Amino acid sequence: MQYTYQVLPWYRSGLFWRTFFLLSLLMTASMTVWFASFKVVERKPRAQQVSAQIVSIVTLTRAALTHAAADKRRQLLVDLASNEGIQIYLLEDDDRIIEPDTNAFFQELSVRVRQKLGVETRFAREVNDESGFWVSFVIDADHYWLRLDSDRIQDETGLQILGWASITLILTLIGAIFISKFVNNPLSQLSAAARELANGRTPQALPEEGPREIRETNLSFNQMVTDLARIEQDRALILAGISHDLRTPITRMQLEVEMASLDDAARTGMQSDLAQMDSIINQFLDYAKPFEDHTVVAFDISEICKQAIVQYARNEDTEISFDLESELLMNGLEIEIRRCIVNLFENARRYGRSLNDDKLRLHITGKKVFLDEQSRIILSIRDFGPGVPASELMRMLQPFTRLDIARGQANGSGLGLAIVDRIVKRHSGKINIENHRDGGLDITLSFPPAR
């Protein structure tokens, strides 16, 4: 099995980020539309205000120069430049002129100024390499330039509004984080509790408070957890009672077989049947056994596999190869993981023998990989038997399922792989069963490593 690393885009990530990005997109779009609308609405009254200011300055300046005595005009020009920032120059035919930017605001402004000062009025943003706002006017057939600082007509209000809008947007995005967290926290708690329940553990009760929908959902979930726990206890109690009641007559029958006058073949056959019945009862109890959270410890799963390999490799008809990394530490119940590994080996011993020579050949691999943005312990147990029809692979993990046609006739309860699946889920793991491309069945277990 090949594992790949995949980075999910934001729209496929957690609900928190989806909510945050959608709120951010909505706020950004709203602020952009509002700012654009304000600029359109504000353009006309601002152009009217600025044009009236320019016309007033030109009119007053022209009147002052017209009525001032000839010997006072030079001092007047100096005063206008120093006190009001208004500079007057003669308009020459060889002036180097750069026209203003023809944006919507300037077009509105120029129309209004020309309506008051005449259609021959000219504008420039730079004359003879000197920048500013330049407007022409006429005194007694002489043409002049009146220069103002660019600050007088710059859209300062628009820049201020853009700054305030940016600050507001940033604060809105910060608020979106808290809103997303507030909205998604109950769902995150429910999701975490559902994962705990799916892994075979009993989650803590969810808080039955907040909005009505969240309150009702948490109440229903808590009731479901309580009912499932009661059903689990009832099932364990029933199976334990049945198993206890069955063991008494089995023990009595074993004693009677030992004392009865039987030939060796009959005695061996009856003892084998009774041992099989006792094994099935043990499997029932293993399947129904509850998971104890307080006994969870860290252990090395590779050591458990090596011990099982040593145990099964003693048989002459068994060949086992392995490639196990050292210190594959995980958290859980060591006795349950050991039972899980033994069940997989036993399943292979019963059903995974080679069709050519009836030998059991196994290949075990164990390693730590980076999968789904997390590190995982991957354990693979492959046999070289006949495999299983693809249509039956999903059924193998169901309780009391025996695929005798595909795997050969053998005695069993059909709980071996169901117990493995139950143990794996209790340890927050995953199990995958598939036919190997070179033949045989390949069972892969995935566990989170110890932290």
VEXDREN-2710 file (C-alpha; in Angstrom, 1 decimal):
% VEXDREN-2710
k/r/px/py/pz
1/MET/0.0/0.0/0.0
2/GLN/1.3/3.4/-1.0
3/TYR/0.6/6.5/1.2
4/THR/0.7/10.0/-0.1
5/TYR/0.8/13.4/1.6
6/GLN/-2.1/15.6/0.6
7/VAL/-2.6/19.3/1.5
8/LEU/-6.3/20.2/1.5
9/PRO/-7.4/23.6/0.2
10/TRP/-9.2/25.9/2.6
11/TYR/-12.7/25.0/1.3
12/ARG/-12.1/21.4/2.2
13/SER/-10.5/22.0/5.5
14/GLY/-12.1/22.4/8.9
15/LEU/-15.4/24.2/9.4
16/PHE/-13.7/26.9/11.4
17/TRP/-11.5/28.0/8.5
18/ARG/-14.4/27.7/6.1
19/THR/-16.5/30.0/8.3
20/PHE/-13.6/32.4/8.8
21/PHE/-12.7/32.7/5.1
22/LEU/-16.4/33.1/4.0
23/LEU/-16.9/35.8/6.6
24/SER/-13.7/37.5/5.5
25/LEU/-14.7/37.3/1.9
26/LEU/-18.1/38.8/2.7
27/MET/-16.6/41.6/4.8
28/THR/-14.0/42.4/2.2
29/ALA/-16.5/42.5/-0.6
30/SER/-18.9/44.7/1.5
31/MET/-16.1/47.2/2.4
32/THR/-15.0/47.3/-1.2
33/VAL/-18.5/48.0/-2.5
34/TRP/-19.1/50.6/0.2
35/PHE/-15.8/52.4/-0.5
36/ALA/-16.5/52.4/-4.3
37/SER/-20.0/53.6/-3.8
38/PHE/-18.9/56.4/-1.4
39/LYS/-16.3/57.6/-3.9
40/VAL/-19.0/57.8/-6.6
41/VAL/-21.5/59.6/-4.4
42/GLU/-18.8/61.9/-2.8
43/ARG/-17.2/62.9/-6.1
44/LYS/-19.7/65.5/-7.3
45/PRO/-20.1/67.5/-4.0
46/ARG/-16.3/67.5/-3.5
47/ALA/-15.7/68.7/-7.1
48/GLN/-18.2/71.4/-6.5
49/GLN/-16.5/72.5/-3.3
50/VAL/-13.0/72.4/-4.7
51/SER/-14.0/74.2/-7.9
52/ALA/-15.7/77.0/-5.9
53/GLN/-12.5/77.4/-3.9
54/ILE/-10.3/77.6/-7.0
55/VAL/-12.7/80.0/-8.8
56/SER/-12.7/82.2/-5.6
57/ILE/-8.9/82.2/-5.4
58/VAL/-8.5/83.1/-9.1
59/THR/-11.2/85.8/-9.0
60/LEU/-9.8/87.4/-5.9
61/THR/-6.2/87.2/-7.2
62/ARG/-7.2/88.7/-10.5
63/ALA/-9.1/91.5/-8.9
64/ALA/-6.3/92.3/-6.5
65/LEU/-3.7/92.5/-9.3
66/THR/-6.1/94.5/-11.5
67/HIS/-6.8/97.2/-8.9
68/ALA/-3.4/97.2/-7.3
69/ALA/-1.1/100.1/-8.1
70/ALA/1.7/99.2/-10.5
71/ASP/4.4/99.8/-7.8
72/LYS/2.6/97.6/-5.3
73/ARG/2.0/94.5/-7.5
74/ARG/5.4/93.0/-6.9
75/GLN/4.9/93.2/-3.1
76/LEU/1.4/91.7/-3.6
77/LEU/2.8/88.7/-5.5
78/VAL/5.3/88.1/-2.7
79/ASP/2.7/88.3/0.0
80/LEU/0.4/85.9/-1.9
81/ALA/3.2/83.4/-2.3
82/SER/4.4/83.6/1.2
83/ASN/1.1/83.9/3.1
84/GLU/-1.4/82.0/0.8
85/GLY/0.8/79.7/-1.2
86/ILE/-0.4/81.3/-4.4
87/GLN/2.2/81.9/-7.1
88/ILE/1.6/83.9/-10.3
89/TYR/3.6/83.4/-13.5
90/LEU/3.2/84.7/-17.1
91/LEU/1.9/82.1/-19.5
92/GLU/4.4/81.7/-22.3
93/ASP/4.0/79.9/-25.5
94/ASP/7.1/77.8/-24.9
95/ASP/6.1/76.6/-21.4
96/ARG/6.7/72.9/-20.9
97/ILE/3.3/71.7/-19.7
98/ILE/2.2/68.3/-18.4
99/GLU/-1.6/67.8/-18.4
100/PRO/-3.3/66.5/-15.2
101/ASP/-4.5/63.0/-14.9
102/THR/-8.0/62.8/-16.5
103/ASN/-9.8/60.9/-13.8
104/ALA/-13.5/61.3/-13.0
105/PHE/-12.9/63.8/-10.2
106/PHE/-10.7/66.1/-12.4
107/GLN/-13.2/65.9/-15.3
108/GLU/-16.0/67.0/-13.0
109/LEU/-13.7/69.7/-11.5
110/SER/-12.5/71.1/-14.8
111/VAL/-16.1/71.4/-16.2
112/ARG/-17.2/73.5/-13.2
113/VAL/-14.1/75.7/-13.2
114/ARG/-14.5/76.5/-16.9
115/GLN/-18.1/77.3/-16.4
116/LYS/-17.0/80.2/-14.1
117/LEU/-13.6/81.2/-15.6
118/GLY/-14.3/80.6/-19.3
119/VAL/-13.8/77.7/-21.7
120/GLU/-10.2/78.8/-22.5
121/THR/-9.1/78.0/-19.0
122/ARG/-6.2/75.6/-19.0
123/PHE/-4.9/73.2/-16.3
124/ALA/-1.6/71.5/-15.7
125/ARG/0.1/69.5/-13.0
126/GLU/3.6/70.5/-14.0
127/VAL/4.9/73.6/-15.8
128/ASN/8.6/74.0/-16.6
129/ASP/9.5/71.1/-14.3
130/GLU/7.6/72.6/-11.3
131/SER/4.8/70.5/-10.0
132/GLY/1.6/71.8/-8.4
133/PHE/-1.9/72.5/-9.5
134/TRP/-1.8/75.1/-12.3
135/VAL/-4.8/77.0/-13.7
136/SER/-4.7/79.8/-16.2
137/PHE/-6.5/83.1/-16.2
138/VAL/-6.6/86.3/-18.2
139/ILE/-6.0/90.0/-17.2
140/ASP/-6.5/92.5/-20.0
141/ALA/-5.5/90.0/-22.8
142/ASP/-2.4/88.9/-20.8
143/HIS/-2.4/85.2/-19.9
144/TYR/-1.1/84.1/-16.5
145/TRP/-0.6/80.9/-14.6
146/LEU/-1.8/80.6/-11.0
147/ARG/-0.1/77.9/-9.1
148/LEU/-1.5/76.2/-6.0
149/ASP/0.0/73.5/-3.9
150/SER/-1.3/70.0/-4.9
151/ASP/-2.5/69.4/-1.3
152/ARG/-5.4/71.8/-1.9
153/ILE/-7.1/69.6/-4.4
154/GLN/-5.9/66.1/-3.4
155/ASP/-8.5/63.8/-2.2
156/GLU/-7.4/63.7/1.4
157/THR/-10.9/62.7/2.5
158/GLY/-10.7/59.6/0.3
159/LEU/-7.3/58.6/1.7
160/GLN/-8.5/59.0/5.2
161/ILE/-11.6/57.0/4.5
162/LEU/-9.4/54.3/2.9
163/GLY/-7.3/54.2/6.0
164/TRP/-10.3/54.0/8.3
165/ALA/-11.8/51.3/6.1
166/SER/-8.6/49.3/6.3
167/ILE/-8.6/49.5/10.1
168/THR/-12.2/48.6/10.2
169/LEU/-11.6/45.6/8.0
170/ILE/-8.8/44.3/10.1
171/LEU/-10.9/44.6/13.3
172/THR/-13.7/42.9/11.4
173/LEU/-11.5/40.0/10.5
174/ILE/-10.4/39.7/14.1
175/GLY/-14.0/39.6/15.1
176/ALA/-14.7/37.0/12.4
177/ILE/-12.1/34.7/14.2
178/PHE/-14.0/35.0/17.4
179/ILE/-17.4/34.5/15.7
180/SER/-16.1/31.5/13.8
181/LYS/-14.7/30.0/17.0
182/PHE/-17.9/30.7/18.9
183/VAL/-20.1/29.1/16.2
184/ASN/-17.9/26.1/15.6
185/ASN/-16.9/25.2/19.1
186/PRO/-20.0/23.1/19.8
187/LEU/-19.6/21.3/16.5
188/SER/-15.9/20.7/17.2
189/GLN/-16.8/19.2/20.6
190/LEU/-19.5/17.0/19.0
191/SER/-17.0/15.9/16.3
192/ALA/-14.4/15.0/18.9
193/ALA/-17.0/13.1/21.0
194/ALA/-18.2/11.2/17.9
195/ARG/-14.6/10.2/17.1
196/GLU/-14.1/8.9/20.7
197/LEU/-17.3/6.9/20.3
198/ALA/-16.3/5.5/16.9
199/ASN/-13.0/4.4/18.5
200/GLY/-14.8/2.4/21.1
201/ARG/-14.4/4.8/24.0
202/THR/-17.1/6.5/26.0
203/PRO/-16.8/10.3/25.6
204/GLN/-17.4/12.9/28.2
205/ALA/-21.0/14.3/28.3
206/LEU/-21.4/17.3/26.0
207/PRO/-22.6/20.5/27.7
208/GLU/-26.4/20.8/27.3
209/GLU/-26.4/24.6/27.0
210/GLY/-26.3/27.3/24.3
211/PRO/-28.7/27.8/21.4
212/ARG/-31.7/25.5/21.2
213/GLU/-30.4/23.5/18.2
214/ILE/-27.0/22.9/19.9
215/ARG/-28.8/22.1/23.2
216/GLU/-31.1/19.5/21.6
217/THR/-28.3/17.9/19.6
218/ASN/-26.0/17.5/22.6
219/LEU/-28.9/16.2/24.7
220/SER/-29.7/13.6/22.0
221/PHE/-26.0/12.6/21.6
222/ASN/-25.6/12.2/25.4
223/GLN/-28.7/10.1/25.5
224/MET/-27.3/7.9/22.7
225/VAL/-24.0/7.5/24.4
226/THR/-25.8/6.4/27.6
227/ASP/-27.9/3.9/25.7
228/LEU/-24.9/2.5/23.9
229/ALA/-23.0/2.1/27.1
230/ARG/-26.0/0.3/28.7
231/ILE/-26.3/-2.0/25.6
232/GLU/-22.6/-2.7/25.7
233/GLN/-22.8/-3.6/29.4
234/ASP/-25.8/-5.8/28.9
235/ARG/-24.2/-7.6/26.0
236/ALA/-21.0/-8.2/28.0
237/LEU/-23.1/-9.5/30.9
238/ILE/-25.2/-11.8/28.7
239/LEU/-22.1/-13.2/26.9
240/ALA/-20.3/-13.7/30.2
241/GLY/-23.3/-15.5/31.7
242/ILE/-23.8/-17.7/28.6
243/SER/-20.1/-18.5/28.5
244/HIS/-20.1/-19.3/32.2
245/ASP/-23.1/-21.5/31.9
246/LEU/-21.6/-23.3/28.9
247/ARG/-18.2/-23.9/30.5
248/THR/-19.8/-25.9/33.4
249/PRO/-21.1/-28.7/31.1
250/ILE/-18.0/-28.5/28.9
251/THR/-15.8/-29.1/32.0
252/ARG/-18.1/-32.0/33.0
253/MET/-18.0/-33.5/29.6
254/GLN/-14.1/-33.3/29.5
255/LEU/-14.0/-35.1/32.8
256/GLU/-16.4/-37.8/31.5
257/VAL/-14.4/-38.3/28.3
258/GLU/-11.3/-38.8/30.4
259/MET/-13.0/-41.4/32.6
260/ALA/-15.0/-43.1/29.8
261/SER/-13.9/-46.4/28.2
262/LEU/-13.1/-45.1/24.7
263/ASP/-10.5/-45.8/22.2
264/ASP/-7.8/-43.3/21.6
265/ALA/-9.2/-42.0/18.3
266/ALA/-12.6/-41.3/19.8
267/ARG/-11.2/-39.7/22.9
268/THR/-8.9/-37.5/20.9
269/GLY/-11.7/-36.4/18.6
270/MET/-14.1/-35.6/21.5
271/GLN/-11.3/-33.7/23.3
272/SER/-10.6/-31.7/20.2
273/ASP/-14.3/-30.8/19.8
274/LEU/-14.5/-29.7/23.4
275/ALA/-11.3/-27.6/23.1
276/GLN/-12.8/-25.9/20.0
277/MET/-16.0/-25.1/21.9
278/ASP/-13.9/-23.6/24.8
279/SER/-11.9/-21.6/22.2
280/ILE/-15.1/-20.2/20.7
281/ILE/-16.3/-19.2/24.1
282/ASN/-13.0/-17.4/24.8
283/GLN/-13.4/-15.5/21.5
284/PHE/-17.0/-14.5/22.5
285/LEU/-15.5/-13.0/25.7
286/ASP/-12.7/-11.3/23.9
287/TYR/-15.1/-9.6/21.5
288/ALA/-17.4/-8.4/24.3
289/LYS/-14.6/-7.3/26.7
290/PRO/-14.9/-3.5/27.5
291/PHE/-12.0/-1.1/26.9
292/GLU/-10.4/0.3/30.1
293/ASP/-9.0/3.8/29.5
294/HIS/-7.1/3.9/32.8
295/THR/-4.8/1.0/31.9
296/VAL/-3.4/2.7/28.7
297/VAL/0.4/2.7/28.6
298/ALA/3.1/3.2/26.0
299/PHE/4.7/0.0/24.5
300/ASP/6.7/-1.1/21.5
301/ILE/4.4/-2.9/18.9
302/SER/7.5/-4.1/17.0
303/GLU/8.6/-6.2/20.1
304/ILE/5.1/-7.8/20.2
305/CYS/5.4/-8.7/16.6
306/LYS/8.8/-10.2/17.1
307/GLN/7.6/-12.3/20.0
308/ALA/4.7/-13.6/17.9
309/ILE/7.1/-14.4/15.0
310/VAL/9.3/-16.4/17.4
311/GLN/6.3/-18.3/18.6
312/TYR/4.9/-19.2/15.2
313/ALA/8.3/-19.7/13.5
314/ARG/8.9/-22.8/15.7
315/ASN/6.6/-24.8/13.5
316/GLU/8.3/-26.6/10.7
317/ASP/5.7/-25.8/8.1
318/THR/6.0/-22.0/8.8
319/GLU/8.3/-19.5/7.1
320/ILE/8.2/-15.9/8.3
321/SER/10.2/-12.9/7.0
322/PHE/10.0/-9.5/8.5
323/ASP/11.2/-5.9/8.2
324/LEU/10.4/-4.1/11.5
325/GLU/11.7/-0.7/12.6
326/SER/12.7/-0.5/16.2
327/GLU/10.9/1.5/18.9
328/LEU/7.5/1.7/17.2
329/LEU/5.9/3.1/20.4
330/MET/2.1/3.5/20.7
331/ASN/-0.4/4.1/23.5
332/GLY/-3.0/1.5/24.4
333/LEU/-3.5/-1.8/26.1
334/GLU/-0.6/-4.1/25.4
335/ILE/-2.5/-7.2/26.0
336/GLU/-5.2/-6.2/23.5
337/ILE/-2.6/-5.4/20.8
338/ARG/-0.9/-8.7/21.5
339/ARG/-4.3/-10.5/21.1
340/CYS/-4.8/-8.5/17.8
341/ILE/-1.4/-9.7/16.4
342/VAL/-2.0/-13.3/17.5
343/ASN/-5.4/-13.3/15.9
344/LEU/-3.9/-12.1/12.6
345/PHE/-1.2/-14.8/12.7
346/GLU/-3.8/-17.4/13.6
347/ASN/-6.1/-16.2/10.8
348/ALA/-3.2/-16.6/8.3
349/ARG/-2.3/-20.0/9.8
350/ARG/-5.8/-21.3/9.2
351/TYR/-6.6/-19.7/5.8
352/GLY/-3.4/-18.3/4.3
353/ARG/-1.4/-21.4/3.5
354/SER/0.2/-21.8/0.1
355/LEU/-1.9/-23.9/-2.3
356/ASN/1.3/-25.6/-3.6
357/ASP/2.8/-27.1/-0.5
358/ASP/0.3/-26.2/2.3
359/LYS/3.0/-24.1/4.1
360/LEU/2.4/-20.9/5.9
361/ARG/4.5/-18.1/4.6
362/LEU/4.3/-14.6/6.1
363/HIS/6.0/-11.3/5.5
364/ILE/5.7/-8.7/8.3
365/THR/6.6/-5.0/7.9
366/GLY/6.4/-2.2/10.4
367/LYS/7.5/1.4/10.1
368/LYS/6.6/5.0/11.0
369/VAL/5.3/7.2/8.1
370/PHE/3.9/10.7/7.7
371/LEU/0.2/10.3/6.6
372/ASP/-2.7/12.7/6.4
373/GLU/-0.6/15.5/8.0
374/GLN/0.2/13.2/10.9
375/SER/2.8/10.5/11.8
376/ARG/1.4/7.0/11.9
377/ILE/2.7/3.5/12.7
378/ILE/2.0/1.2/9.7
379/LEU/2.0/-2.6/10.4
380/SER/1.5/-4.9/7.4
381/ILE/1.0/-8.7/7.6
382/ARG/0.9/-10.5/4.3
383/ASP/0.3/-14.2/3.6
384/PHE/0.9/-16.1/0.3
385/GLY/-2.4/-18.0/0.3
386/PRO/-5.3/-18.0/-2.2
387/GLY/-6.5/-14.6/-1.2
388/VAL/-10.2/-13.5/-1.0
389/PRO/-12.6/-12.4/-3.7
390/ALA/-12.7/-8.6/-4.0
391/SER/-16.4/-8.6/-3.4
392/GLU/-15.9/-10.3/0.0
393/LEU/-13.2/-8.1/1.4
394/MET/-15.5/-5.7/3.2
395/ARG/-17.4/-8.6/4.8
396/MET/-14.4/-10.1/6.5
397/LEU/-14.5/-7.6/9.4
398/GLN/-18.1/-8.3/10.3
399/PRO/-18.8/-10.6/13.3
400/PHE/-19.6/-14.3/12.6
401/THR/-18.5/-14.0/9.0
402/ARG/-16.7/-17.1/7.6
403/LEU/-15.6/-17.2/4.0
404/ASP/-15.2/-21.0/3.7
405/ILE/-15.5/-21.1/-0.1
406/ALA/-12.6/-18.6/-0.6
407/ARG/-10.4/-19.6/2.3
408/GLY/-10.9/-23.3/2.7
409/GLN/-12.8/-25.3/5.3
410/ALA/-11.8/-24.7/8.8
411/ASN/-13.3/-24.5/12.3
412/GLY/-13.8/-21.2/13.9
413/SER/-16.4/-18.7/15.2
414/GLY/-16.0/-16.0/12.6
415/LEU/-14.9/-13.5/15.2
416/GLY/-11.2/-13.4/14.7
417/LEU/-11.0/-10.4/12.3
418/ALA/-14.0/-8.8/14.0
419/ILE/-12.0/-8.8/17.3
420/VAL/-9.0/-7.3/15.4
421/ASP/-11.2/-4.6/14.0
422/ARG/-12.7/-3.8/17.4
423/ILE/-9.3/-3.6/19.0
424/VAL/-7.8/-1.4/16.3
425/LYS/-10.8/1.1/16.5
426/ARG/-10.4/1.2/20.3
427/HIS/-6.8/2.3/19.7
428/SER/-7.8/5.1/17.3
429/GLY/-6.4/3.0/14.4
430/LYS/-7.5/1.9/11.0
431/ILE/-7.5/-1.5/9.3
432/ASN/-7.3/-2.1/5.6
433/ILE/-7.6/-5.5/3.9
434/GLU/-6.7/-6.1/0.3
435/ASN/-5.4/-8.8/-2.0
436/HIS/-1.7/-8.3/-2.7
437/ARG/-0.8/-7.8/-6.4
438/ASP/1.6/-10.8/-6.3
439/GLY/-1.0/-13.0/-4.5
440/GLY/-2.1/-13.6/-0.9
441/LEU/-3.9/-11.4/1.5
442/ASP/-2.4/-8.2/2.8
443/ILE/-3.8/-6.8/6.1
444/THR/-2.5/-3.3/7.1
445/LEU/-3.0/-1.7/10.5
446/SER/-2.4/2.0/11.1
447/PHE/-2.0/3.5/14.6
448/PRO/-1.1/6.9/16.0
449/PRO/2.3/6.8/17.7
450/ALA/2.9/7.6/21.3
451/ARG/3.4/11.2/22.2
END
